Amino acid sequence: MEAKQMGITILMLRAAASTLFLVTIALACKQEKLIYITLENTTPQSFSVSGQAEPLDFQIMELPRTKPLSKTDPYSLKGKAVWKISAPGRMKAVSWPAVTYGVVPSGFSQIEPKQGSAPKLAEQKLYVAQFFDGDEAAALFFEVRKGKLVNVTNDVFGP
């Protein structure tokens, strides 16, 4: 094989490898379905969701409270669902409205409690807010302090 042809062949192989690498990265990024949850500092306080996932449900669970909070197992959430809503269908996280506890957004349905309104959240209790998309979930741990919801996620995952 002539040197010129060999050089062209090597350039073509490098271009093909680079293209394959870029396509692999693009596909991996497209499949990323992370969900992020935030407790908004608004009145009334609300939860918002972002990320590439398509959450179907949002729920608030009451968990057994530990002292310190870091003794809570954030990966094995055993508690009681106090309020749960479901989206009218698949929708990107960015399309979800901010969710205020006990207020069912227009078009959504309340799953828990089956009847009536959401129970009042109490102080000295530990709660977790969760968005689910079937495969992925986001969780934010919080307590009620002086009538405000306070994010305690860092305390749960703390030392």
Beta strands, then each sheet from edge to edge (+ up, - down):
strand 1: 35-39
strand 2: 46-51
strand 3: 57-63
strand 4: 80-86
strand 5: 99-100
strand 6: 109-112
strand 7: 126-132
strand 8: 137-145
strand 9: 148-151
sheet 1: 1+ 2- 5+
sheet 2: 6+ 4- 3+ 7- 8+ 9-
end
